[in-house]
Amino acid sequence: MNHTTLTSATHDEAINVLRNSGSELTLTVKHYKSAAPFLLKNFRQLIPETEQIFPGKVDFVVFVVVVVFVFVVVVVVVVVVFVVIVIFVVFVCLL
């Protein structure tokens, strides 16, 4: 706003800048591509404020994180099912 970056400003600080901006105001609005908020919550500062130097790089990183997460969940489920089956077989054999 008037060549002042408000990226890390609080709501109250942004309001004060608006009120003290005078009769003319220049706004530059940036749009970030949507992604799962829980993935970007702590990494928003890593996303460039201007157009991306490497278009699609952030989308690819989010995709890789989601794929790895799904893979880990599937492996954990398979291991748990295997352990339950082994326990059941051992229990049945002991009877």
Secondary structure, DSSP 8 states (H G I E B T S, - for coil): -TT---TT--HHHHHHHHHTS-S-------------HHHHTTTGGGS-SSS-SSTTHHHHHHHHHHHHHHHHHHHHHHHHHHHHHHHHHHHHHH-
